Amino acid sequence: MLRLRVIPILLLKDDRLVKTVNFKKPNYIGDPCNTIRIFNELQVDELFLFDIFASKNKSDPNYKIISNIVDECFMPLSYGGGINSLDQAKKIFDFGVEKISLNSAILNNPKLIYDLAKIYGSQAIICSIDYKKNIFGAYTVWTNRGTIDTKKCPIEWAKELEKRGAGEICLTSIDREGSWLGPDLEISKKVSDLLSIPLVTHGGVGEIKHIKILQKNTNISGVGVGSMFVYQKKGNGVLINYPFEELV
């Protein structure tokens, strides 16, 4: 069995790192460059960085902060937020970012996946899916920081994105994000069984055992972790950590 990738997921708002619960109430975590320096020393294999307001505010990616972060980051970095054109993607790749993540833009322009994959290769293109349960009990894809229901099924959308050239999927449960209550095992399993490309599932991990449950019961290739790596524990203060010995 391949070692599961355990990936810190950092959320960017302007030039600060924050942490949300169910995509709401962003709480200040710290300076992104200082945080990444700590992760450099903790044997982290890779990082995901998402600007959670760029697409909702219809703003460009914060190129200055991305450049500063890349200069400090000694591990592979993936960035998402506000990318909706080839030119924007080129600027970000030129800084040295290894992968970019597309979300809101591809709902209106899925051809962007193919266009970018043709230039940079599918392995450099992550497609992110944020989903939650609606009032009727069905899981649907939401966009713009979980404020707009697209009515799309996350399982079907993941398969379509693979067909359109995505090299990887990052699947986030909005209902579980920041909750510490454990991951959505059901949807993670269904999507990972369906795809032939890597799947990273995100949302709800609050203990090492949650990661081990995902590894044992799904075919995901990675798990994204937020709260557990930026707080001491639920309800306590900020503490950037990565329990490497427990993860290997």
C-alpha positions in Angstrom: 0.0 0.0 0.0 1.3 3.4 -0.9 1.9 5.9 1.9 -1.1 8.2 2.2 -0.2 11.9 1.5 -1.1 14.0 4.6 -1.3 17.6 3.4 -1.6 20.7 5.5 -4.3 23.0 4.0 -3.8 26.6 4.6 -6.4 29.3 4.0 -5.5 32.7 2.9 -7.5 35.9 3.3 -5.7 39.0 1.9 -2.1 38.6 3.4 -3.1 36.6 6.4 -3.7 32.9 7.2 -7.1 32.1 8.7 -9.1 29.0 9.7 -12.8 28.6 9.1 -15.6 26.3 10.3 -18.0 25.2 7.6 -16.4 28.0 5.5 -17.6 30.6 7.9 -16.1 32.9 10.6 -12.5 33.1 9.5 -10.2 33.1 12.5 -6.7 34.6 12.3 -4.0 32.0 12.4 -0.8 34.0 11.6 1.6 35.2 9.0 1.8 32.8 6.0 5.6 33.0 5.6 6.3 32.4 9.3 3.9 29.5 9.3 5.5 28.0 6.2 8.9 28.3 7.8 7.6 26.2 10.7 6.3 23.6 8.3 9.7 23.5 6.5 11.2 22.3 9.8 8.5 19.7 10.4 9.2 17.3 7.5 6.0 18.2 5.6 5.9 16.7 2.2 3.6 19.2 0.5 1.2 22.1 1.1 -2.0 23.3 -0.3 -2.7 27.1 -0.1 -6.2 28.3 -0.9 -7.2 32.0 -1.1 -10.8 31.7 0.1 -12.0 35.2 -0.9 -10.4 35.8 -4.3 -13.1 34.1 -6.4 -16.0 35.4 -4.3 -14.7 38.9 -4.5 -13.9 38.5 -8.2 -10.3 39.6 -7.5 -7.0 38.4 -9.0 -4.7 36.1 -7.1 -2.5 38.0 -4.6 0.7 37.6 -6.7 2.9 39.4 -4.2 2.0 37.1 -1.3 2.2 34.0 -3.5 5.7 35.0 -4.6 6.8 35.6 -1.0 5.4 32.3 0.1 7.2 30.4 -2.7 10.5 32.0 -1.7 10.0 30.6 1.8 8.5 27.2 0.9 10.9 24.2 0.7 8.3 21.7 -0.2 5.9 21.3 -3.2 3.2 24.0 -3.1 -0.3 23.9 -4.7 -2.2 27.2 -4.9 -5.9 27.9 -5.6 -8.1 31.0 -5.5 -9.1 33.5 -8.2 -7.6 31.6 -11.1 -9.8 31.9 -14.2 -7.4 32.5 -17.1 -4.3 31.2 -18.8 -2.4 34.4 -18.0 -3.2 34.2 -14.3 -2.1 30.6 -14.2 1.2 31.4 -16.0 2.1 34.0 -13.5 1.6 31.6 -10.7 3.5 28.8 -12.3 6.3 31.2 -13.1 6.8 31.9 -9.4 7.5 28.2 -8.9 4.2 26.9 -7.7 4.0 23.1 -8.6 0.2 22.8 -9.0 -2.8 25.1 -9.3 -6.3 24.4 -8.1 -9.3 25.4 -10.1 -12.8 25.7 -8.6 -15.4 28.4 -9.3 -14.0 29.2 -12.8 -14.4 25.7 -14.2 -18.1 25.6 -13.4 -18.6 28.3 -16.1 -15.6 27.4 -18.3 -14.6 23.7 -17.9 -12.5 24.0 -21.1 -10.0 25.9 -19.0 -8.9 22.5 -17.5 -8.0 21.2 -21.0 -6.3 24.4 -22.0 -4.1 24.4 -19.0 -3.4 20.7 -19.0 -2.3 21.0 -22.7 0.4 23.5 -21.6 1.5 22.3 -18.2 0.3 18.7 -18.0 -2.6 17.2 -16.2 -0.4 16.4 -13.2 -0.2 20.2 -12.5 -4.0 20.8 -12.5 -6.1 20.1 -9.4 -9.8 20.6 -9.6 -11.4 21.4 -6.2 -14.9 20.4 -5.3 -16.7 21.9 -2.3 -19.9 20.1 -1.4 -22.5 19.8 1.3 -25.9 18.3 2.0 -28.9 20.4 1.0 -32.2 20.8 2.7 -33.5 17.7 0.8 -30.7 15.5 2.0 -28.9 15.4 -1.3 -25.2 16.2 -1.7 -24.5 19.0 -4.1 -21.5 21.1 -5.2 -21.4 24.6 -3.8 -19.2 27.5 -5.0 -18.2 31.0 -3.9 -17.1 29.9 -0.5 -20.2 27.7 0.0 -22.8 30.3 -0.8 -24.1 29.2 -4.2 -25.7 25.8 -4.8 -24.8 24.6 -8.3 -27.2 21.6 -8.0 -24.4 19.4 -9.4 -23.7 16.0 -7.8 -20.2 15.9 -6.4 -19.6 12.3 -7.5 -20.7 13.0 -11.1 -18.9 16.3 -11.2 -15.6 14.6 -10.1 -15.9 12.1 -12.9 -16.6 14.8 -15.5 -13.6 16.8 -14.3 -11.4 13.8 -14.7 -12.6 13.4 -18.3 -11.9 17.0 -19.0 -8.2 16.7 -18.1 -7.9 17.2 -14.3 -4.9 15.4 -12.9 -6.1 15.4 -9.3 -9.3 16.2 -7.4 -9.5 17.9 -4.0 -12.8 17.1 -2.4 -14.0 19.2 0.6 -16.9 18.5 2.8 -18.2 22.0 3.8 -20.4 20.4 6.5 -17.3 18.8 8.2 -14.7 21.5 7.5 -13.2 22.7 10.7 -15.5 20.4 12.8 -12.9 17.9 14.1 -15.7 15.3 13.9 -14.1 13.0 11.4 -14.2 12.9 7.6 -17.0 12.0 5.2 -16.1 8.4 4.7 -19.1 7.6 2.5 -18.5 10.2 -0.2 -14.7 9.8 0.0 -15.0 6.1 -0.8 -17.6 6.6 -3.6 -15.5 9.2 -5.4 -12.1 7.4 -4.9 -13.6 4.1 -6.2 -14.8 5.9 -9.3 -11.7 7.9 -10.2 -8.5 6.7 -11.8 -6.7 10.0 -10.8 -5.5 10.9 -7.3 -8.1 12.1 -4.9 -7.4 14.3 -1.8 -10.3 14.4 0.6 -10.6 17.3 3.1 -12.8 18.2 6.0 -13.4 16.9 9.5 -10.0 15.3 10.4 -9.4 15.9 14.1 -7.4 12.9 15.2 -4.7 10.6 13.7 -7.2 7.7 13.8 -9.4 9.6 11.3 -6.5 9.6 8.8 -5.9 5.9 9.4 -9.7 5.1 8.9 -9.6 6.9 5.5 -6.5 5.0 4.5 -8.0 1.6 5.4 -11.5 2.1 3.9 -11.0 4.3 0.8 -8.8 4.5 -2.2 -7.8 8.1 -1.7 -4.2 9.2 -2.3 -4.1 12.0 0.1 -5.9 13.7 3.0 -6.0 17.4 3.6 -5.9 18.6 7.2 -6.5 22.1 8.5 -7.6 22.6 12.1 -5.5 19.7 13.6 -2.3 21.2 12.2 -2.9 24.8 13.2 -4.4 24.5 16.6 -3.3 22.8 19.8 -6.6 21.0 19.9 -10.3 21.9 19.5 -11.1 25.0 21.4 -7.5 25.8 22.2 -5.0 28.4 20.8 -2.9 28.4 17.6 -0.1 25.9 17.5 1.5 25.0 14.1 2.3 21.3 14.2 2.7 18.2 12.1 3.0 14.9 14.1 5.3 13.2 11.6 6.1 10.2 13.8 2.5 9.3 14.2 1.8 9.6 10.5 4.5 7.3 9.1 
